[in-house]
Amino acid sequence: EAAKPNVVILATGGTIAGAGADAMNSATYQAAKVPVDKLIAGLPQLEKIATVRGEQVFQIASESFRNDNLLALGKRVAALVKQNDVDGIVITHGTDTAEETAYFLNLVVKTEKPIVVVASMRPGTAISADGALNLLNAITVAGSKDARGKGALVVMNDTINSGRDVSKMINIRPDAFQSPWGPLGLVVEGKSYWFRKLDKRHTTTSEFDIEKIDALPLVEIAYAAGNVNDTAYRAFAKTGAKAIIHAGPGNGSVAGTLVPTLQELRGKGLHIIRSSHVNAGGFVLRNAEQPDDKYDWLVAHDLNPQKARILATVALTATNDTKELQRIFMEY
Ligand SMILES: NC(=O)CC[C@H](N)C(=O)O
């Protein structure tokens, strides 16, 4: 029998470590309660798949993740993957911002070793809790040779998605995590099956490296619907944002009344990044609906606003040049 892989679980909190008062509580419960050692002890099946140890990195609900949490987690993952006795990493996480953390790690950790973010939609105390199988599947993927070189992944509901593409699409139900371009594979009965690869730059082919990043700039998101005003945009500029993600309707469209403000803020050095808040995932092209070349604005292409925030935050550690930033938005 082949030696079992060594997998480290970095626990950060979320519903996968949540507990409710009653088995009927699938939506009302407290996240980030159960320590990682208890999660591991509750899954004797893990022993067959991998040699597992846990580290409690944080114990928080993921909506409270700050840039400092991303930095600390990224640096811990980067240190661990350098160790010969570590074959893969699993990060237990809240679902709310799992897609952001997974994309961040996909961009900045230089490794072929699998990095798997896992979460659950129901606490372990609920009927049909999804955390146990999700964790088992995540460890299967993190310990498998097939998962090497595929970038940071999110494993939930039997499905392997790229951390780059995946998004939480609904705030109830275990099938919440979907990618606009489809999943990469499936995990069934302790074995992973792969169907496609991410064509975007990540991990070993990324120009970004967490070990060279010690601070992250402030990037804010302003949500635009009908009757939008420039209040939030101006406030973000005042509080030192280096870029504003315009979470616009449709093509990342910008209301006529907003255009002069965004031009003015760009003139003061702030980057304006047009993204779309359409539900199924946007696709914003340069100079579609607004003359980005003329205004020196950027487009987030297919990244949703929260993913665009992550990429802008990382990219701005390396360059402030619009052409370079736009190249990065097309390549990652
Ligand atoms: N399903 C969840 O994990 C949501 C719980 C919490 N809001 C979090 O993101 O940590």
The ligand as an SDF file (V2000), in Angstrom:
LIG
                    3D

 10  9  0  0  0  0  0  0  0  0999 V2000
  -22.1800   28.9670    5.5180 N   0  0  0  0  0  0  0  0  0  0  0  0
  -21.3110   29.7690    6.1050 C   0  0  0  0  0  0  0  0  0  0  0  0
  -20.1600   29.4150    6.3210 O   0  0  0  0  0  0  0  0  0  0  0  0
  -21.7830   31.1500    6.4800 C   0  0  0  0  0  0  0  0  0  0  0  0
  -21.3800   31.5330    7.8960 C   0  0  0  0  0  0  0  0  0  0  0  0
  -20.6440   32.8340    7.9990 C   0  0  0  0  0  0  0  0  0  0  0  0
  -21.4050   33.9430    7.4940 N   0  0  0  0  0  0  0  0  0  0  0  0
  -19.2920   32.7340    7.3360 C   0  0  0  0  0  0  0  0  0  0  0  0
  -19.1150   33.0360    6.1920 O   0  0  0  0  0  0  0  0  0  0  0  0
  -18.3690   32.3320    8.0220 O   0  0  0  0  0  0  0  0  0  0  0  0
  1  2  1  0
  2  3  2  0
  2  4  1  0
  4  5  1  0
  5  6  1  0
  6  7  1  0
  6  8  1  0
  8  9  2  0
  8 10  1  0
M  END
$$$$
